[in-house]
């Protein structure tokens, strides 16, 4: 799945906003089902918000009575305490209806904590409440946890497992297109018109059988594929490009897969074939350049230059961007879009980064082409974690 380049350029992965005095603890208040940093730090999955206080020597969770026992059994932390205890202390100090920040401040008073660092997603109401009680709150931009950028072998295996399941579902979907009949230019499968929605549901069902959850899967045909995040609607047609972009999450490991293939039912017009060859060449260019220490923005510029050498320019035509107008890739892990990026935003790649490589071309009236693989950065190059072949005509 592509991600647009909207962040202003920064050095490397962006400055960390910190004060001269280092924080005494990291603080996250969130639901780990939605917050990848919190899940990474605790390995505990919960739908409701809870508190992590991470000092140099200890990881502490403040949990509701509903979750405290499960957290003690499952969370990869040092200490789990009931938040109720600190709410009661706050109440005893004169606060009639203690909030979560009140309980956190009571805990901080017990531990002598006066300075904390929080992620950029930290709720502003909590930040304001902590500052009002004399706690220095520093904000650190992503990556909040630097270690998330470099994947361990175990994490890479989680991504590979998700990729294999996703490739199997993608293969089944492409076989549906291959087996479909063509009636007046429209695809029909099992006696009914084959639509983007039918194929999206088909992919989701296959993935769910393997424990992966697919959301917003893209099956976009013709001009719909010229908007890279258009999920696609309506009938699929022969002789037109169909972009299939699948990026599900493995519900066991929580790691994402991401793969895109572009196919044409039957014979592809020569214009699409030329686009496909150019995009494939752009992807191979990125594969050659990605390695430890490589500049992501330099890789991206070379991919852009490769596409231009094949005759495909990028620019605005009639108020709409055409050509290659998104990043070459993005980090992949507990989030489908992570740092680092391979785009116009400066970023240095390091061994263990897992990134997508997904150049694309988009021209209304002709169609769109995107090809996406996932690679892990190594000292001297990169290893492609994607095994699924690339074939335009099916």
C-alpha positions in Angstrom: 0.0 0.0 0.0 1.4 3.4 -0.9 1.6 6.4 1.4 1.7 9.9 0.1 4.6 12.3 0.8 3.1 15.0 3.0 5.7 15.5 5.8 8.1 18.4 5.4 11.7 17.3 4.8 13.7 16.7 8.0 17.2 15.4 8.7 17.4 11.6 8.9 14.2 10.4 10.5 13.2 13.8 12.0 14.3 15.7 15.1 13.3 14.5 18.5 11.7 17.2 20.5 13.3 17.1 23.9 14.4 19.5 26.7 18.0 19.8 27.9 17.2 17.6 31.0 16.5 14.0 30.0 13.2 12.6 31.0 13.0 10.2 34.0 10.4 7.9 32.2 8.6 7.2 29.0 4.8 7.5 29.4 2.1 6.1 27.2 -1.6 6.2 27.9 -3.5 4.4 25.1 -5.2 1.2 24.0 -2.6 -1.2 22.8 -5.0 -2.5 20.1 -4.6 0.9 18.4 -1.1 2.0 19.6 1.8 0.0 18.1 4.3 1.6 20.5 2.4 0.4 23.5 1.9 -3.1 22.2 5.6 -3.3 21.2 6.7 -2.3 24.7 4.3 -4.5 26.6 3.2 -7.4 24.3 -0.2 -7.0 25.9 -3.3 -6.5 23.8 -6.2 -4.6 25.2 -9.1 -2.6 23.7 -9.2 0.1 26.4 -6.6 2.6 27.4 -4.1 1.8 30.1 -0.9 3.4 31.5 2.7 2.4 30.8 5.5 4.1 32.8 8.9 3.0 31.6 11.9 4.1 33.6 15.5 3.0 33.1 15.0 0.1 35.5 11.4 -0.9 35.3 8.3 -1.2 33.1 5.1 -0.5 35.1 1.5 -0.9 34.0 -1.4 0.8 35.8 -4.4 -1.3 34.9 -8.1 -1.4 35.6 -9.5 -4.1 37.9 -11.0 -5.7 34.8 -7.5 -6.3 33.2 -5.0 -6.4 36.1 -4.9 -10.2 36.5 -4.7 -10.8 32.7 -1.9 -8.2 32.4 0.0 -9.8 35.2 -0.2 -13.1 33.4 0.5 -11.9 29.9 2.3 -8.6 29.7 6.0 -8.5 29.2 6.6 -5.9 31.9 8.2 -5.9 35.4 5.2 -4.7 37.5 1.5 -4.5 37.1 -0.5 -2.4 39.6 -4.2 -1.6 39.9 -4.8 2.0 38.9 -7.6 2.0 41.5 -5.0 2.3 44.3 -3.7 5.6 42.8 -7.1 6.9 42.1 -7.9 6.4 45.8 -4.8 8.3 46.8 -5.7 11.1 44.5 -9.2 11.2 46.0 -7.8 11.2 49.5 -5.7 14.3 48.6 -8.9 16.2 47.9 -9.7 15.5 44.2 -13.4 14.5 44.2 -13.4 12.7 40.9 -9.9 11.6 40.0 -9.0 11.2 36.3 -6.3 9.0 34.8 -3.7 11.8 35.0 -4.6 12.3 38.7 -3.8 8.6 39.3 -0.6 8.9 37.2 0.5 11.9 39.3 -0.1 10.0 42.5 2.1 7.2 41.1 4.7 9.7 40.1 4.7 11.2 43.6 5.4 7.7 45.0 8.3 7.2 42.6 9.7 10.7 42.5 9.1 11.2 38.8 8.9 14.8 37.6 9.9 14.6 33.9 8.4 12.3 31.3 8.6 11.9 27.5 5.5 11.0 25.6 4.7 10.2 21.9 3.2 12.7 19.5 -0.1 10.9 19.7 -0.4 11.5 23.4 -3.8 12.9 24.3 -3.5 16.7 24.7 -6.0 16.7 27.6 -3.7 14.3 29.5 -0.6 16.4 28.7 -2.3 19.6 29.9 -3.5 17.9 33.1 0.0 16.5 33.9 1.7 19.9 33.2 -0.9 21.6 35.5 0.2 19.4 38.3 3.9 20.3 37.8 5.0 17.4 35.6 7.4 18.3 32.8 6.0 16.7 29.6 8.4 16.4 26.7 7.1 15.2 23.3 9.1 13.0 21.0 8.2 12.6 17.4 8.2 9.2 15.8 10.1 7.0 16.0 9.1 7.1 19.7 10.8 3.7 20.2 13.9 3.6 18.0 14.2 -0.1 18.4 11.0 -0.7 16.4 12.7 0.4 13.2 15.2 -2.5 13.2 13.4 -5.8 13.0 14.6 -8.8 14.9 14.8 -12.2 13.0 11.6 -13.2 14.9 9.8 -10.1 13.7 11.0 -10.7 10.1 9.6 -14.2 10.4 6.2 -12.8 11.5 6.2 -10.6 8.4 7.2 -13.5 6.2 4.4 -15.6 7.6 1.9 -12.9 6.9 3.3 -12.4 3.4 2.9 -16.1 2.5 -0.7 -16.1 3.6 -1.4 -12.9 1.7 0.3 -14.2 -1.4 -1.9 -17.3 -1.3 -5.0 -15.2 -1.1 -3.8 -12.9 -3.9 -3.0 -15.9 -6.1 -6.5 -17.2 -5.5 -8.0 -13.8 -6.5 -5.9 -13.6 -9.7 -7.0 -17.1 -10.6 -10.6 -15.9 -10.3 -9.8 -13.2 -12.9 -8.0 -15.8 -15.0 -11.0 -18.1 -14.9 -13.6 -15.5 -15.5 -15.5 -15.3 -18.7 -15.6 -12.1 -20.8 -19.1 -11.0 -21.9 -19.2 -7.6 -23.8 -15.9 -6.7 -22.2 -17.0 -7.3 -18.6 -15.8 -10.2 -16.5 -18.3 -12.8 -15.3 -17.5 -15.4 -12.7 -19.8 -18.2 -11.5 -22.5 -16.8 -13.6 -22.4 -13.3 -12.2 -20.6 -10.0 -13.0 -17.2 -9.9 -11.3 -16.9 -6.6 -9.4 -14.2 -5.0 -7.3 -16.4 -5.6 -4.2 -16.8 -9.3 -5.0 -13.0 -9.8 -5.3 -12.3 -7.7 -2.2 -14.7 -9.9 -0.1 -13.2 -13.1 -1.7 -9.7 -12.0 -0.6 -10.9 -11.0 2.9 -12.5 -14.4 3.3 -9.4 -16.3 2.3 -7.2 -14.3 4.6 -9.6 -14.7 7.5 -9.3 -18.4 7.2 -5.6 -18.0 7.9 -6.1 -15.6 10.8 -5.4 -12.4 8.9 -7.7 -9.4 8.8 -7.9 -7.4 5.6 -9.3 -3.9 5.5 -9.6 -1.4 2.6 -8.2 -3.9 0.1 -7.7 -2.3 -3.3 -9.1 -3.9 -6.4 -9.2 -1.0 -8.8 -9.8 -1.3 -12.6 -9.1 1.2 -15.4 -9.2 4.9 -14.5 -10.1 4.1 -10.9 -6.6 2.7 -10.5 -5.2 6.1 -11.4 -6.1 7.2 -7.8 -3.6 5.1 -5.8 -5.9 4.8 -2.8 -9.1 4.2 -4.6 -10.4 0.9 -3.4 -12.3 0.3 -6.6 -16.0 -0.3 -7.2 -18.1 -1.9 -9.9 -17.5 -4.4 -12.7 -14.0 -5.5 -13.7 -13.2 -5.3 -17.4 -11.0 -7.2 -19.8 -8.1 -5.4 -21.5 -7.7 -2.9 -18.6 -5.2 -2.7 -15.8 -6.5 -4.1 -12.4 -4.4 -3.0 -9.4 -4.8 -5.4 -6.5 -3.2 -4.1 -3.3 -3.6 -6.3 -0.2 -2.2 -5.2 3.3 -3.7 -7.4 6.0 -2.6 -7.8 9.6 -1.9 -11.2 11.2 -4.2 -11.3 14.2 -1.8 -13.5 16.1 1.5 -11.7 15.7 0.0 -8.2 14.9 2.4 -7.8 12.0 1.3 -6.6 8.6 2.0 -7.9 5.1 1.8 -5.7 2.0 1.8 -6.7 -1.7 0.5 -5.2 -4.9 0.2 -6.7 -8.3 -1.2 -5.3 -11.5 -2.9 -7.7 -14.0 -4.9 -7.5 -17.2 -7.4 -10.1 -18.2 -6.5 -11.1 -21.7 -4.2 -9.0 -23.9 -2.9 -5.7 -22.5 -2.7 -2.6 -24.7 0.9 -1.7 -25.6 0.7 1.5 -23.6 0.1 -0.5 -20.4 2.9 -2.9 -21.3 5.3 0.0 -21.6 4.1 1.3 -18.3 4.5 -2.1 -16.7 8.1 -2.5 -18.0 9.0 0.9 -16.7 7.6 0.3 -13.2 9.4 -3.1 -13.1 12.6 -1.4 -14.1 12.0 1.2 -11.4 11.5 -1.5 -8.8 14.7 -3.3 -9.9 16.6 0.0 -9.6 15.5 0.3 -5.9 16.5 -3.2 -5.2 20.0 -2.5 -6.4 20.4 0.6 -4.3 18.8 -0.3 -1.0 21.4 -1.3 1.6 22.6 -0.3 5.0 23.5 3.4 5.0 21.6 4.2 1.8 19.6 7.5 1.7 16.0 6.7 1.1 15.5 10.0 -0.7 18.4 9.2 -3.1 16.9 5.8 -3.8 13.6 7.5 -4.6 15.1 10.0 -6.9 16.9 7.2 -8.9 13.5 5.4 -9.2 12.0 8.6 -10.5 14.9 9.1 -13.0 14.4 5.5 -14.2 10.8 6.0 -15.0 11.6 9.3 -16.8 14.2 7.5 -18.9 11.5 5.1 -20.0 9.5 8.2 -21.2 7.1 8.6 -18.3 7.1 12.1 -16.7 5.3 13.3 -13.6 3.2 16.4 -13.3 -0.2 18.0 -13.0 -2.5 17.9 -16.0 -5.9 19.5 -15.9 -5.7 19.8 -12.1 -4.8 16.1 -11.5 -1.4 14.6 -10.9 -0.1 12.0 -13.4 2.9 9.8 -13.5 4.8 8.8 -10.3 3.6 11.0 -7.5 4.0 8.9 -4.3 6.9 7.5 -2.4 8.8 4.5 -3.5 8.2 2.7 -0.2 7.6 2.8 3.6 8.4 0.8 6.7 6.3 -2.2 7.5 5.8 -3.9 10.8 3.2 -3.5 13.6 1.8 -0.7 11.5 1.2 -0.9 7.7 2.9 2.5 7.4 6.0 3.0 9.6 9.3 4.7 9.4 11.7 4.7 7.6 10.4 5.9 4.3 11.9 5.6 0.8 10.6 8.8 -0.5 11.5 12.5 -0.9 11.6 12.7 2.9 15.2 12.2 3.9 15.8 9.0 5.8 18.9 6.7 6.2 18.3 3.0 5.8 19.8 0.6 8.3 20.3 -3.2 8.4 17.1 -4.7 9.8 14.7 -2.1 8.4 11.8 -3.7 6.6 10.4 -1.5 3.8 8.1 -1.8 0.8 9.3 -1.1 -2.7 6.3 0.0 -4.8 6.8 2.4 -7.7 3.8 3.2 -9.8 2.6 5.1 -12.9 -0.9 6.6 -13.3 -2.3 8.1 -16.5 -6.1 8.7 -16.8 -7.3 7.2 -20.1 -4.6 4.6 -20.0 -4.8 3.2 -16.4 -2.5 2.6 -13.5 0.3 0.2 -12.8 1.9 -0.5 -9.4 4.1 -3.4 -8.3 5.0 -3.9 -4.6 7.3 -6.2 -2.8 8.7 -6.1 0.8 12.4 -6.2 1.5 14.6 -6.3 4.6 17.7 -4.1 4.5 21.0 -5.9 4.8 24.6 -4.7 5.1 25.3 -5.1 1.4 21.9 -4.9 -0.1 18.4 -6.1 0.6 16.6 -9.4 0.7 13.2 -9.7 -0.9 10.7 -11.2 1.4 8.1 -11.5 -1.3 7.9 -14.7 -3.3 4.9 -14.1 -5.5 5.6 -13.7 -9.2 4.9 -10.7 -11.4 2.8 -11.3 -14.5 0.8 -8.6 -16.3 -1.5 -10.7 -18.6 -3.6 -13.4 -17.1 
